[in-house]
Amino acid sequence: MPDKTTPRTYRSALRSEQAAATRRRVLEAAAACFVEKGYSGTSLPDIGTRAGVSTETVKANGPKRNLLLGAFEQAFAGAEGDTPVADSEAAAGITEITDNDEFLRATAAFVAAANARTSVLWTEFLSAATTDPAVAEALDGLLARRRQDYRGVVAMLVERGIAHPETDIETGADELSFLWSPESHQQLVLQGGWSMGRYEEWLAGVVRRQFGSRR
């Protein structure tokens, strides 16, 4: 008898790939609409038009509050979900860098690029959280994961000797989360007129200044 398993498996895999590609397009469109029109001013038909799909397709990937979270995660880390940023392919390549100065520059460039993609979207996220309890809950989860990511970064800075060995990991994570936040990009680059190169240098330098001379 002919084996029907392989064709069926192939079709299933193809449909999964197509669905994933559509979702990425919907999230990219959602991010663009939220930035341009604001969270409250964006409708699901707006997102569908931007993505080139039907409103029903957008609804299948919604609701809007979930699209906001997914859009931010995808824009920041390249993929949505609660996987730590440190486990991403880009971050894994950075951690393999042995030279501390090069490592810090590469990390700062990664954060700068991510903040540039998300700083305005982040503002919309914060604004939406003030009026939508579900968005506020999603924000709490995102902040908790971000803090966990920064615990790992600070621990790595200590291990590499970039940060003082007596650096408190919890306090350091709070400080780094503040200094490397999307708001820093918005204030220094979008409002202050800094170049991205200057911003990257600042991100790296502030780590040396904040963590390298502790006693």
VOGU-3710 file (C-alpha; in Angstrom, 3 decimals, decimal comma):
1> mpdkttprty> 0,000/0,000/0,000  1,279/3,517/-0,737  2,585/5,486/2,203  0,328/8,506/2,700  2,113/9,732/5,812  4,813/11,796/4,123  2,518/13,878/1,823  0,131/14,517/4,695  3,012/15,522/6,981  4,398/17,791/4,270
11> rsalrseqaa> 1,066/19,558/3,781  0,686/20,009/7,539  4,177/21,480/7,825  3,511/23,791/4,878  0,285/25,068/6,442  2,119/25,689/9,722  4,822/27,657/7,920  2,229/29,712/6,068  0,324/30,440/9,285  3,536/31,499/11,028
21> atrrrvleaa> 4,461/33,792/8,128  0,986/35,342/8,177  1,192/35,929/11,920  4,558/37,631/11,573  3,096/39,895/8,878  0,083/40,686/11,059  2,303/41,535/14,033  4,553/43,732/11,892  1,473/45,547/10,583  0,084/45,891/14,106
31> aacfvekgys> 3,335/47,411/15,341  3,339/49,935/12,488  -0,303/50,872/13,079  0,149/51,252/16,842  3,122/53,547/16,270  1,328/55,653/13,656  -2,197/55,773/15,090  -1,761/54,785/18,734  -3,196/51,720/20,413  -6,672/53,142/20,944
41> gtslpdigtr> -6,776/54,645/17,447  -5,919/51,377/15,695  -8,677/48,995/14,576  -8,378/45,387/13,459  -9,375/46,398/9,893  -6,492/48,913/9,958  -4,093/46,099/10,781  -5,600/43,850/8,115  -5,244/46,512/5,453  -1,623/47,144/6,438
51> agvstetvka> -0,840/43,416/6,468  -2,721/42,674/3,250  -5,040/40,163/4,918  -8,709/40,075/5,856  -10,054/41,402/9,138  -11,117/37,830/9,955  -7,507/36,728/9,622  -6,450/39,475/12,024  -9,188/38,411/14,466  -7,853/34,864/14,314
61> ngpkrnlllg> -4,522/36,237/15,530  -6,018/38,674/18,083  -7,490/40,163/20,198  -5,840/43,549/19,826  -4,197/43,460/23,263  -2,480/40,190/22,359  -1,326/41,673/19,087  0,243/44,542/21,024  2,245/42,175/23,214  3,230/39,956/20,312
71> afeqafagae> 4,184/42,939/18,177  6,453/44,296/20,892  8,127/40,948/21,573  8,687/40,334/17,873  10,038/43,832/17,269  12,391/43,675/20,263  13,735/40,127/20,154  12,838/38,962/16,643  10,213/36,484/17,836  7,264/36,573/20,188
81> gdtpvadsea> 6,992/34,447/23,313  8,451/34,269/26,782  11,794/32,751/25,779  14,612/34,728/27,458  16,348/37,130/25,105  19,661/35,541/26,154  18,539/32,334/24,417  18,027/34,026/21,065  20,423/33,258/18,223  21,761/36,828/18,107
91> aagiteitdn> 22,390/36,958/21,855  24,066/33,551/21,816  26,572/34,853/19,294  27,355/37,839/21,506  27,994/35,733/24,611  30,634/33,789/22,685  32,749/36,941/22,298  35,737/36,624/24,639  37,087/40,189/24,553  35,209/42,258/27,139
101> deflrataaf> 35,306/45,542/25,231  34,056/43,873/22,067  31,410/41,996/24,057  30,146/45,195/25,647  30,056/47,030/22,310  28,152/44,164/20,675  25,678/43,976/23,565  25,128/47,735/23,453  24,562/47,582/19,676  22,005/44,798/20,153
111> vaaanartsv> 20,112/46,764/22,811  20,312/50,010/20,828  18,847/48,389/17,722  16,085/46,700/19,727  15,218/49,956/21,492  15,149/51,811/18,180  12,578/49,326/16,884  10,394/49,497/19,971  10,753/52,800/21,835  7,600/54,391/20,379
121> lwteflsaat> 5,694/51,101/20,550  6,735/50,807/24,193  5,118/54,159/24,934  1,866/52,890/23,427  2,167/49,733/25,527  2,486/51,779/28,716  -0,407/54,018/27,726  -2,695/51,092/26,901  -1,879/49,447/30,238  -3,407/52,382/32,102
131> tdpavaeald> -6,862/51,720/30,642  -6,910/47,995/29,821  -6,401/45,571/32,745  -5,470/42,744/30,367  -2,736/44,876/28,799  -1,557/45,832/32,294  -1,306/42,150/33,180  0,655/41,446/30,006  2,930/44,370/30,815  3,607/42,991/34,289
141> gllarrrqdy> 4,651/39,689/32,773  6,856/41,399/30,219  8,558/43,503/32,882  9,168/40,422/35,013  10,808/38,638/32,080  12,870/41,721/31,255  14,102/41,901/34,832  15,075/38,240/34,670  16,988/38,912/31,455  18,864/41,755/33,128
151> rgvvamlver> 19,705/39,582/36,132  21,465/37,318/33,685  23,264/40,231/32,031  24,508/41,640/35,345  25,645/38,188/36,482  27,580/37,877/33,224  29,134/41,317/33,725  30,327/40,224/37,161  31,618/36,904/35,858  33,567/38,637/33,102
161> giahpetdie> 35,050/41,177/35,503  33,320/44,118/33,829  31,224/44,757/36,932  32,651/44,874/40,444  32,516/41,446/42,143  30,433/42,850/44,999  27,713/44,121/42,662  24,279/43,153/43,965  22,563/41,267/41,151  19,023/42,311/42,053
171> tgadelsflw> 19,846/46,010/42,398  22,029/45,873/39,305  19,200/44,351/37,270  16,881/47,179/38,297  19,484/49,787/37,403  20,388/48,267/34,049  16,728/47,823/33,138  16,281/51,541/33,746  19,429/52,686/31,950  18,973/50,414/28,926
181> speshqqlvl> 15,206/50,910/28,663  13,418/51,901/25,439  12,788/55,261/27,111  16,523/56,020/26,967  16,426/55,728/23,177  13,353/57,905/22,960  14,839/60,633/25,132  18,406/60,644/23,834  17,927/59,783/20,137  14,383/60,779/19,171
191> qggwsmgrye> 14,157/63,831/21,411  17,798/64,699/22,046  19,012/64,211/18,476  21,821/61,804/19,326  23,110/59,568/16,545  22,743/55,822/16,985  26,517/55,547/17,182  26,655/57,968/20,082  23,765/56,160/21,761  25,528/52,797/21,464
201> ewlagvvrrq> 28,699/54,285/22,977  26,643/55,675/25,849  24,968/52,320/26,520  28,358/50,634/26,772  29,973/53,463/28,738  27,210/53,716/31,310  27,828/50,091/32,272  31,485/50,817/32,949  30,624/53,921/34,955  27,755/52,401/36,921
211> fgsrr> 29,099/48,955/37,651  32,849/49,048/37,185  33,927/51,174/40,183  31,765/49,831/42,985  33,274/49,139/46,386
//
